[in-house]
Amino acid sequence: MPMPQRVQYSDAIEPLVQFIEDTPPSEILDRTLDKLRAGVPTHTMLTASALAVTRSTEMPPGHHGGPLHPLAGLYAVSKTVERLEGEERFLPVLQHVALTNKHIHHPAMGPYALPEFAPEDAGGVEAAKEAFLKAKAAARKALAIDDALGEAYASLAHVRLHDWDWSGLEEEFKRALELNPNYAQAHHWYGLFLSWDGRNQDAIAHLRRAVELDPLNLQYNCNLGQVLGNAKQYDASIEQLKKTLEMDPNYGQAHAQLSAEYQATGKYGLWLEEFKKAMDLFHQPEDAAIVEETARVYAQSGLKPAMARQIVLKKQLAQHRYVDPVDIALAYALLGDKDQTFAWLDKGLAEKSAGMQGFKSYALFEQWHSDPRYIELVKRMGRNP
């Protein structure tokens, strides 16, 4: 079997990445400044710097396990550059490139070569299950080597959450935070688990802590909005999601979550508007077209005809591309069609679809929480109603 080669980036950026990797530390500042003065865009230089540190450095032994520092501050650096004028704009970029270069040339972190691997067929649900099993095995192996790794406990709990392996899962999150109380990702994952289980106040506390620890993390900020919405604190949720979008107006997940909050509060026009933005940002033209058609019917005929039309289109899409059954169940719930809602939730359960993870927290299903079919569905998931 041939050895994998070092990953190569596109021709447009590869020479600049190599420049950052290969330039001696004593020369990196002057030579980077020359390139910026010659017209290399600041955002291009920052991109090359991030790619260089990703490809050519590794975590040193005993590192805290968080992201490499030049990546952790990338968003803040780019926003700082936008606020400066003239050659002052170059200063944060020069600092970023110099730090990347230092990491690459540090004996504990480099040299390292991120290998190039040929992409494999996604393989659908079975391949995803296999990937989770491998991730679970890797986390357990790490704990066998060192059972004091909070990050490994958190990773194992997170994988088990997505694999619906509930036994002892919460204890692993708690153990992770006992070992590393300032591990933001553990607070984030545990908070989502609690929210999906209906323990809203604890969920909010953990997501707030994740944001406190990593205030520029868009995912943490967005998911804080999600758990606030799950707790029916809709005004706070919308405010948090708008704050996230102030950080990055093109963060598609925040638009998608904001659309869900608008739907929950009956602001259907804004729901469709935000969801269309999200699908455009996710580069999902088929989904964007469905939203456009739903919005057109909604404007002409109201909510129920619009949802009926959306259901037809989603079923058509599902004939040639995967559509989460819970998406269709939610559409039927908005129509008030209980039987079809449960039929599609049953399908989601059979597939272990991603949408089923948090279905206990969906406001649209609350009207049927006393229905024996709902109680049975939750039990079949291995959860408590």
N, C-alpha and C positions, 0 to 999 in steps of 0.2 A: 504494500500500500504506500503510495507516494506521500512524502511529508507535505502538509499544507504550507502554502506560501503566506508571507505577510500580506494582510489585507491592503488593497490598493483603492484609493479614492478616485473620483472622476478627474479627468485631465485638467479641468478648470481649477481644481484646488490642490491636487497632489503636489505640484512643485513648491507651493507655499508651505504645505505641511512638512515636506522634506527640509525646507529651509529652516523651520523652527526646530526640527529634530537634530539637524546636523551642525548648525552654527555653534561655535564654541561659546560658553557662557560669558566670557570676557568681551565678546563682540556683539552679542545679541541685541542689546539696546540700541547701539549706533546703527546697526544694519537694518533693524526693524523700523527705526525712525526714518531712515533713507527711503524705505519702501513706502511708508505712509505719505511722506512728502512727495513721492513720485506718483501718487495717485491710487495706491491700493486702498480700497474702501475699508473703513474701520470694522464694519460687520464681517467682511471677508477675512480680515486678519484674525478676528476673534473666533470665527468658525474654524479656521485652520489651526489655531491654538488649541481649541477644544478637541479637534480630531487628532492632533499630535499627541496630546497627553493621554487620550484614550488608547491609541495604538501602541505607544512606546513606553508606557510606565505600568507598574504593578504596585499593589499595596505592599508597603514594607511590613515585616513581622511586627505584631503587636499594635498595628494601626487600629483606630477606634471603629473601623468598619463603615464609616460614612462615605459619601462621594469624594473623589479626588478634589482637592481644594480648587483648582482652576475651573472645574465644572460646577462646583457648588455655588460659586459667585458669578457665574456667567450672565445671568439675567440682570443682576444688579449692576454689573459693569456696563452692559449694553445700554441700560437706562441712564447711567451716569454720563456716558458719552453723548447721549442725545441732549443733555442739559448744558453741555459745555460748547464753547465757540473757539474758532481758530485752532492753533496747535495745542491748546489746552485739552482738546478732545482726544489727543493722542496719549495723554498721560495714563489713563486707566488701561488702555490697550497695551501700552508698553509694559506696565506692571503685570498684566495678565500673561503676556508672551514670555516675559522674563521668568515668571514663576513656573510656567509650563516647561520652559527650557531647563530650569534648575531641577525640576522633578525628573526629567528625562536623563539628565547627567548625574543624578544622585545615585551612589552605588547601591543603596537599599531599594531603589525604585526602578532603576533601569540598568542596562537596556532590556527591553521586553518587546516582543513582537506579537501583536494581535493577529491570529491566523485567519486566513480566508477559507471559508467553507462553502461548498456548493449548496444552494438552497434545496430543501427537500419538500416534497409534496406535503401540504398541510395535513392531509389525511383525515380531516373531519373530526368527529367527536371522539373516536377511538384513539386517534393520535394525540388529542389533547389529554385524554385520560392517561395515556402512557407517559406523556411529558410530566404530568403531575406526580405520577408514581415515582419517576426518576428524581424529581425535585424533593419528594418526601424522603427517599432513600438517601439523597445527598445530605439533607439536613440531619438525619439520624446518624449518618456517618460522622458528621462534624461534632455532634454531641458525644459520640462514643470516644472521640479523641479528646475533647475538652467539654465537660458537662457544665462549665461555667460561662458558656457563650450565650448571652442574652439574645443576640441577633439570630443564632441558630434556632433557639426556642420559638422566636417570633416567626421565622420563616417556616418552620414546621407547622405551627398553628395556622398560618396563612394558607399553606398548601392544603392542609386538612380541611380548612373552611371551604375551599373551592371543590374539594373532593367529597364534601358532605360526610366527613369522618368526624363526628361530633364528640366522641368519647374522650374526655380529658383535654379537649381543645382549649377551653377557657383557662384551665390550670396552666397550660403552656404559655398563653399570653401573659398571665399573671407572673409566672416564673421569669419570663423575658424581662418584664418591667422591674421585677425585684432585683435582677442582676444588673440591669442597665436602665434606671429610671428616666434617663434623658434620651432614650432611643425613640426618636420622633416617629419612625415608621411603625414601631410596635404600638404606640398610642393611636396612630392612624388606623391600622388594621383592626385593632381591638375595638376601637370606637365604632367602626362600621359593623362589626359583628354584633355589638350591643344594640346598635340602632336597628338592625335587621331583626333582632330578637325582641324589640319593643321596649328596651330599657333606655329610654330616651335621655334622661338627665345624665346618666353615667356616660352615654355615648357622646353627648355634647362636651362634657368635661374632657374626655380623652382627645377629641378632635381639636378643641381649643388648645390643649397642651401641645399637640403636634404642631399647630400653627405657631405657638409661642416659641417652640424650639427651632422651627424652620419657617420663618414668616414669609419668605419669598417662594415657597413651594406652591405651585399653582394647584396641584392635585389635592394637597391638604386643605387649602383654602376653599376649593370647590366642594370637597366632600364635607367640610364643615357646614356649608350651605345645604347640602343634601340632608344631613342628620337634623339640622334645624327644621327643615321642611317635613321630615318624617315625624318630628315632634309637634307638627302643626303650628310652629312658630313662623308663619309664612312671611310676615313683614321682615323679621330678622334674617330669614333665609334669603329673601330677595335682595336685601341690603348687602349681605355677605357675598352673594354671587355677583352683584354689580361691582363690589369692591374688587373681586377677583378679576373681572373683565377690565377694570381700570389698570390692573397690572399688565394684562395682555388681552387686548380686544379680540385677538384671533384665537383664543383658547376655546376650541370647539366644545369641550366637555362642559365648560361653564355655561355656554349658550344652551346646550342640551338640558342641563339641570335647571336652568332658569325657565326654560319652556315648561318643564314638569311642574314647577311651582305656579306658573301662570295658569296651567290647566287645572291644578288643584283648587285655585281660587276663582275659577270660572271666567278668567280673562282669556277667552279662546282665541281671539284675534292675535294677542301677544304671544300666546302659546305657539301658534302656527308660524308666526314671524320668527321667533327665536329658534324654533326647530329647523326651519329652512336654513337659517344661518349656520346652525350646527352641521347639517348635512352637507352644505357647500364646503365648510371648512374640513370636514372629514373626507371630502372628495367622493361622495356617494351620490352620483347623479340620479340613479333610479329612485332612491329614497327622497331626494329633493323634489323630483317630479311628482311623487305621491303626495308630498306635503303641499305643493303648489295646487294640485288638483283638489285636495281636501279643502284648502283655503278658498278656492273658487266656488266650490259647492256650498261651503259654509256661508260665504258672502251672499249667495243667491237664495239659499233654501234653509239655512239654519244648521244646528249641530247634528241632529240625528241623520238627516240625509248625507251630511258630510262624512260622518263616521261609517255609515253603511257603504259609501263609495270607497273610503279608505280600506275597509276590510276586504272588499273585492280586489283592490289593487295589490294589497299585501299578499293575498292568497295567490294571485297571479305571479308575483315576484318569487314566492316560495317554490314555484314549480321549477325554477332554474337557479336559485340561490338560497342559501340558508336564511330563514327568518325565524327569530326566536318566537316560539309559540306564545310566550307571555305578552309579547307586543300585541298579538291579535286578541288575547284574552282581555287585555286592558281596553282595547277598542270596543269589544263586546260589553265590558262592564260599563263603559261610558254610555252605551246604548241602553243599559239596564237589562240586558239579555243574560239572565243567570245561568241557564242551561248551557249555552254556548261558551260562556266564560269558564265554567268548570270543565267543559270538554277540552278546551285549549290549555287550561292549567294541568289537566291530566297528561296531555301530550308533553308539556314542558317538564313535568315530573319524570315521565318515561325517558326523556332525553337528558335529564339532569342539566337543563338549559341554564345559562347564566342568569336569566331573569328570575328564576325561581329562588335564588339565594335570598333576595330581599322581599319576596312577595308578601310576607307577613306585615311588612311596614307600609304597603301601598294603601293609600286612603280609599281608592276606588273599590277595594275588596272588603272594606270594613262592614259594609251593609250586609254581608253574608257570613260574618264570623260565627254566628250561631247556627248556621246551616250544617247539618251532619256531614255533608260532603267536604266542607272546608276543614272541619275538625279531623276527618279521616285523612285528608290530603296532608295536613301538617304532621300527623302521626306517621304516615308513610314516608315522610322525609326524615323521620327520626327525631323530630322536634316536639316541644310541648306547645299545645294550642294557646 
